[in-house]
Amino acid sequence: MDFRLTDDQRALRAGMRGLLAARYPRERLRSLADADADVDAGAPGGPPTPDRGLWQALGEAGFFALRLTEQDGGAGLGLPEAVLLFEEAGRALLPGPLVATHLAAGLVPGAAEGACAVTALDRPGAAEHLASAEAVLLLDGPAARALRLRPGGAPRALRARPARSVDPTTPLHLVRQLPRPSKGSITTLPADASRLRREAALLTAAQQLGSAFRTIGLAVSHARRRSQFGRPVGAFQAVQHLCAEMLVRAELARTAVYAASLSAEADGPAEIATAKLLADSAAIRNARDCLQVHGGLGFTWEADVHLHLKRAWLRAGQWQSAAESEELLANTLLHEASHLPEGHHASDATDVLDAENVTA
Amino acid sequence: MDLTLTKDEEDFRDRLRAWLHDTLPRLPPEPPADDWPARRAHDSAWQRALHDAGYAGLHWPAHAGGQDATPTQHLIFIEETERAGAPYVGANFVGLLHAGPTIAAEGTAAQRARWLPPILRGDEIWCQGFSEPDAGSDLASLRTRAVRDGDSYIVTGSKIWTSHAEIADWCELLVRTDPAAPRHHGITWLALPMNAPGVTVRPLRTLAGTTEFAEVFLDDVRVPVTHRVGPENDGWRVTMVTLSYERGTAFAGEVVACRRTLTRLARTAHANGRWDDAVLRRRLGLLHAEFTTLWRLVQWNTCEAAHAARTGSNGAPGPGASVFKLRYSQARQELYEAAAEVLGPQSLDTRHEWTAQRLSSLSYTIAAGTSQIQRNIIAERILGLPRGR
């Protein structure tokens, strides 16, 4: 057992960070945010989302094909490596339907190379980047399905209504009903939808993790720079303790996400629910605390922190909400309890029976 | 990243499971919490059983009488013994987890030979004399004095929050040997025999109603210089080794135990109807996530520490242990709050195990470095924020 990253994994992560620094610097994020591209999601005239050049660069770097075998044009790597790349994407707030396109690699032509953008729905609700997607994964049932269309056709095909997205870099549509299996342009894919949903939850958690660490960096650098009462605000314990709790959350989330990427086969649903639950919470609460550390500046459009918070809200509602994760984990406990052997501990004897007798 | 076990580690786990399966049913029942002599006898018998089976000091180095097991084997040991419901380390806590590792790391060959084998056999119990009434979080301000007199130190002062003092044979004691030196540089680590003339132990009753701790008064107690571990005035560094052990794997077994408790909570809640409350169910689900991840964090920290040891640092856990300590102490309190919710009115009866645990859990965010101190450590040493006040 060595839980730490291997040298190859570190190199992979560094490569992704370098790619994003070159292709998606902060100015790109800001120009997207400042254009407030969501007003007419995907409407002609607005900036293309996702950025096709960047999408192809990600495809060439193997971001989408990462887990395909080398014969299939992939890198033959696994979920642990995918998680590291998605963590970097989350750190940079990279927009686009990254998870769905990654999952579609090998299933939808063009996805692996970044030649097309694929979004996904597992239930009625908010769909990201729907107007620009060439395919939609439909993961509501036992078998995965794909709806293939020309760009711009998906909102109409799904009778989706554009939303004014809370996240200015992620256009959203609201879908009331998923199409029936029989519909003409829908094909059934040779993939288990429940496995894809679990992987989607894990990769989404990895993005949340990256964001949770990024907001620590933003908070700490602000707290060191900003001076009040004649010293950096980061020298006040009240501020220090906010930052310390941010790190605790992020470290716990990191541990959960990495562990789930390793044991997704063995203890899949519970480990992934754990990862999603803790990473969502870390991303949202860290963004909140980062905003607080920024003081008045945190309430402005100009600071990046609101972009992290809004993206975190969006991701937290995708695939597996906190309520769903917690209920799943509670049920796992109950299942374990039904197999619980009677312990040798004296304390075990005080369990149910004594609990009932003690006040009788 | 790899969480799989090697063939050797799997074999180790299988042998341990078989041994626990044979041994645990033959153990006597746990004695009452307040019967300290009986608890000592019980804990010592368990330690002796571990010793005779070759499991004592598993991860200690061979020169300290240990088995030189890998960190992974040590974690397997912690996980399997807790899962099987084996006795807790109990009265041997200080010896096995603080004083012993300190002596192993800093003691002379003669000191190791004198003190370590009885710890490993469960023959001698140690307690810890660090905190003082005026030196808690600010441990370096401790004032218990030791003045050199020939081959002895004459020690005068008082210590507080000393667990197991009433039944201990030895106390790992921090004393001030140079009052003129800067605070951290005038401290020395001594092994104090608890039966020495001038040692008075007064039990402290905790809010749980038990006597887990004691005050220890030292009036001109003579301690031989040969009982000093490490150089004179170097006790702070020696102690930091101990404390970082305390924050490393010391609570690992408890995380496994909490995870078991959580399953039993689910069973009880299901039996008494509380399971129908979605708010409570979700709380238990969240705690499941927290404790599962705290165990993973133990594995992570262990791997980091093992790597640090391989690459030349002293193998003591890094400041990442503060992250664990901070979250674990909170999660443990939340667990027993949830237990009270499951029990309902029964939680008001202190005879219930979970009520006793609810009370004792209140010490966790205070002992071994308060949560506030842990946050200071994280903010300043890990995040690099300016020194606060």
Interface residues (C-beta under 8 A of the other chain):
Chain A: M1 D2 F3 R4 L5 T6 Q9 P80 I216 V220 A223 R224 R231 P232 G234 A235 F236 Q237 V239 Q240 H241 C243 A244 E245 L247 V248 E251 L252 T255 A256 Y258 A259 S261 L262 S263 A270 E271 A273 T274 L277 L278 A323 S325 E326 E327 L328 L329 A330 N331 T332 L333 L334 E336 A337 S338 L340 G343 H344 H345 A346 S347 D348 T350 D351 V352 D354 A355 E356 V358 T359
Chain B: M1 D2 L3 T4 L5 T6 E9 L24 P25 L27 P29 E30 T72 L75 A84 G85 A86 R260 L262 T263 R264 L265 A266 R267 T268 H270 A271 N272 W275 A278 R281 R282 R283 L284 G285 L286 H288 A289 E290 T292 T293 L294 R296 L297 Q299 W300 C303 E304 H307 G320 V323 L326 R327 L343 P345 Q346 D349 R351 H352 E353 Q372 Q374 R375 N376 I378 A379 E380 I382 L383 G384 L385 P386 R387 G388 R389
